Amino acid sequence: MTRAAPVRQAPTSRPPAPPPQQWTRDRVEDVLFGVLGWVVIAVLVAVTLLPFYYMVILSVRSLDEVILRPGALWPDSFDLSTYVSVLASPDDGGQGFLLFLRNSAVIAVLTVVVTLLAAIPGAYAISRLQFAGRRQVSTLFLAVYLFPAILLAVPLFVFFSAVGLRGSLVGLLVVYVAQTVPISIYLLRNYFETVPVSLEEAAAVDGASRWTILTRISLPLAMPAVVSNALYVFMIAWNEFLFALLFLAEDRERWTVSLGLSQLAGSIEIPTTVLMAGSVLLTLPIVVLFFLAERLLVEGLTSGAEKG
Amino acid sequence: MTLSTRAPRIRTVAQRDARFGQLLLAPTLLIVLVVVVVPILWTVVLAFQDLRLIDLRRRGLFGSFTLDNIIGILTSPGFWTALRTTLLFSIVGTVASIGVGLIAALALRRTFRGRTFVRASMLLPYVAPVVAVTFVWQTMLNPQFGIVNAVGTDLLGWDDPVAFLSQRSAPVSVFGVEVEVPVALLTVMAFETWRYFPFAFLFLTARIAALPGDLEEAAVMDGATVSQRFRYVVFPQLLPTIALLAVLRFIFTFNEFDDIYLLTGGAAGTEVVSVRVYDLLTARGDVGAASAQALVLALVLVVLLGLYFRFVGRPGEEP
């Protein structure tokens, strides 16, 4: 059936509607896709949410019960001792996740701060100021965003080993910032470009310097984008695994939550339910942040796509 | 677009702007050069050196040059197997995640109570920490106490629990024909689809929301059915976005490390090139071989992208 041609013509009138009882192709498809759509939505919701639900449920069930009834989707008892056990320090017989949470928070917050300090002026420069090499810098940042992390892993691992910085949080921070600044500049640049130039020109006429314009006019107007960008960077740093593994694996005191969970996951002595509590603690901050800022984040990330 | 090109201004302002722009960008540029550009160039140098991690302090960072690493990689059977696995994994992962993302985006065009919540939940697999979700998958698929095998053996009549993540292949009979199915590889592909369909969903939803409504309305007036409207009106307008997504997803899947390392560690026929790079670097401490491997991976990717742009064309827009 090719109906492409009529589609392009200006509509004149709808073809005579068939009697309601007749099963035309149109009606069959309406019913079919109408039902299919709901089925798809139900399946997708189940598939995306079930693992998270299972994570929470398993973290409050007792291990015996899990082994006895592995298919149960509702806990017989709520046992929160797993959380105590996973948070407590190893000296007290726990897994030390409290320390890991602190490490992750420190690294993620520092990454956000340093990234924004570099990205806000950088994005402003690329969106508003004309200078030699501007275009090339943009291309370079895009290339960095697309560049595989595993390729960077080898030289950075060797270099940090050679200078003895491998176990330090500073080394990791530098790597995270380098990976998040380019994408931040890209996202913020799109936003700065929507700030009306006339506002800045008015300020310039009144004698404001470029720095004043940036900090007093453009930045306050771009605040929604800055906040969504900060959350995005926080999520990247909090979730990051490869470089944490390469740099910090040897020193348990410095493990992040992601690294800690992955290192302990293979162990036979630690009950899966306890580690599941750890995995809830790892996921929870991200899910909370995401639902708080979902609209901001989605708009920020897809602002380029909508222009088509 | 910018102040200086828009209005005719005296030169000094333009010059001052230029200097200020470079100053603002300097910190970012510095860190990107030091942590990204220089290391990449250095990878190339390392790939042609015989360097092991234990020699590092004694020998320094520059030794004599050799082709042994590259030759060693290209002649080792493990590399070609890993490259084939990587390609298969990338193609299936890319196509499946975009396909599911498209279906999800289309299904969620209808308005209903709670749609915002459903849309946001669709993004969870993508934003959640990879270590947490791989751990949950491992537990769910566990042969002893995982829920999938419990449901499979109790309700679906499986004879034995399936070791989804540690079994290389299993015979499955389809219409009486025995076929060997790569179990672990299919499982990591399923995980990849689950984790990344939200990425395609996100971009396609944004694009669909921005589609002009009059074309579809005209199609309705002309009596086009649901499937015809999709085939001839909606889909053509989504093609540029899909092409862009295909490139992005292929690049990211081709270099994927976390998912496979965390799920299977590269065992049971799931060893991709990036996991090999990691093993060469940490388990064997063979810096030269790891660099050569990473370099070959990057070159293969560049060649594939070159072919894509040559034959399929450049996507209309940058991401």
Interface residues (C-beta under 8 A of the other chain):
Chain A: M1 R3 A4 P6 V7 Q9 A10 P11 T12 S13 R14 P15 R25 D26 E29 D30 F33 G37 V40 I41 L44 V45 V47 T48 L49 P51 F52 Y54 M55 L58 V66 I67 R69 P70 G71 L73 L117 A118 A119 P121 G122 Y124 A125 I126 S127 R128 L129 Q130 F131 A132 G133 R134 V137 L140 F141 L142 V144 L146 F147 P148 A149 I150 L151 L152 A153 V154 P155 L156 F157 V158 F159 S161 A162 V174 V175 V177 A178 Q179 V181 P182 I185 E193 V197 E200 E201 A204 R210 W211 M235 W238 N239 F241 L242 L246 V257 S258 L259 L261 S262 A265 T272 L275 M276 S279 V280 L282 T283 I286 V287 F290 F291 E294 V298 L301 T302 G304 A305 E306 K307 G308
Chain B: M1 T2 L3 S4 T5 R6 A7 A14 R16 D17 A18 R19 F20 G21 Q22 L24 L25 P27 T28 L29 I31 V32 V34 V35 V36 V37 P39 I40 W42 T43 L46 L51 L53 L56 R57 L61 I103 A104 L106 A107 L108 R110 V118 A120 S121 M122 L123 L124 P125 V127 A128 P129 V130 V131 A132 V133 F135 V136 W137 Q138 T139 M140 Q144 F145 G146 I147 N149 A150 V151 D154 L155 W194 P198 L202 F203 T205 A206 R207 A209 A210 L215 E217 A218 A219 V220 M221 D222 G223 A224 T225 V226 S227 Q228 Y232 V233 Q237 P240 T241 L248 I251 F254 N255 F257 D258 L262 S274 V277 Y278 L281 T282 V287 A290 S291 A294 L295 L297 A298 L301 G316 E317 E318 P319
